Structure formats: structure tokens, C-alpha cells
């Protein structure tokens, strides 16, 4: 039986993505999950992270838009 070794960066990728959705900067996101800023920047540079982060942002945006009430159409000039 083969076991696949998962890198430390791979284990930190998902928590960093979630932290970046909640924090305004990479520095604050790294601090919030207990990793060094340099480590966060190294993870940020990987293609796997970029793809995962892009997908997470798209999902968050879609959920936000779905929660918005439908726009009411009214004639111009009337409120």
C-alpha cells in the first residue's frame, strides 16, 4: 500500500484561502492562522493556491449575489 505524503504547504493552503476571504491582507490572514507571512507569500505563488483561491472567491461572490433582493424596475424619474 502506497501512502502519499502531503506537504506542509498543501495542508496550510485551505486555511489560508479561508483566512484571505475574511482578512484584508495576506499579513493579517497569515497571522490569523498562525503561519509566518513569508510562508503565506510562498503558498500564494503556487498555481494550486491561485486556482483554489480564485474558485473560493467566485463561490463567495455567487453566494453574496444570490442573497441580494431582486432589483425593482420602476419608470425613470419615479421613486
C-alpha positions as CSV (number, residue, x, y, z in Angstrom):
1,X,0.0,0.0,0.0
2,X,1.4,3.4,-1.0
3,X,0.8,6.4,1.2
4,X,1.0,9.8,-0.3
5,X,3.0,12.3,1.7
6,X,1.2,15.7,1.8
7,X,3.4,18.7,2.0
8,X,3.0,21.2,4.9
9,X,2.2,23.9,2.3
10,X,-0.7,21.8,1.0
11,X,-2.1,21.4,4.5
12,X,-1.8,25.2,5.0
13,X,-3.4,26.1,1.6
14,X,-7.1,25.7,2.6
15,X,-6.9,27.6,5.9
16,X,-5.0,30.4,4.2
17,X,-7.7,30.6,1.5
18,X,-10.4,30.9,4.1
19,X,-8.5,33.4,6.1
20,X,-7.9,35.6,3.0
21,X,-11.7,35.7,2.4
22,X,-12.1,37.1,5.9
23,X,-9.0,39.3,6.3
24,X,-8.0,42.4,4.4
25,X,-4.3,41.4,3.8
26,X,-2.0,38.4,3.4
27,X,-0.2,39.5,6.5
28,X,-3.3,39.5,8.7
29,X,-4.6,36.3,7.1
30,X,-1.2,34.6,7.9
31,X,-1.3,35.9,11.5
32,X,-4.9,34.7,12.0
33,X,-4.0,31.1,11.1
34,X,-0.6,31.1,12.9
35,X,1.8,31.0,10.0
36,X,4.6,33.4,9.0
37,X,3.9,36.0,6.4
38,X,6.8,34.7,4.2
39,X,5.2,31.2,4.3
40,X,1.9,32.7,3.2
41,X,3.5,34.5,0.3
42,X,5.3,31.3,-0.8
43,X,1.9,29.4,-0.7
44,X,0.3,32.4,-2.6
45,X,2.8,31.9,-5.5
46,X,1.8,28.3,-6.3
47,X,-0.6,27.5,-9.1
48,X,-2.6,25.2,-6.9
49,X,-3.3,28.0,-4.4
50,X,-4.2,30.5,-7.1
51,X,-6.7,28.1,-8.6
52,X,-8.2,27.3,-5.2
53,X,-8.4,31.0,-4.2
54,X,-10.0,32.0,-7.4
55,X,-12.6,29.3,-7.1
56,X,-13.3,30.3,-3.4
57,X,-13.7,34.0,-4.4
58,X,-16.1,33.1,-7.2
59,X,-18.2,30.9,-4.9
60,X,-18.3,33.7,-2.2
61,X,-19.3,36.2,-4.8
62,X,-22.0,34.0,-6.2
63,X,-23.4,33.4,-2.7
64,X,-23.4,37.1,-2.0
65,X,-25.2,38.0,-5.2
66,X,-27.8,35.2,-4.6
67,X,-28.7,36.7,-1.2
68,X,-29.4,40.1,-2.7
69,X,-33.0,41.0,-3.1
70,X,-34.2,41.2,-6.7
71,X,-34.0,44.7,-8.2
72,X,-37.3,46.5,-8.7
73,X,-37.9,48.0,-12.0
74,X,-39.5,51.4,-11.9
75,X,-40.0,54.0,-14.6
76,X,-37.4,56.7,-14.9
77,X,-37.9,59.7,-12.7
78,X,-40.4,57.9,-10.3
79,X,-39.3,56.7,-6.9
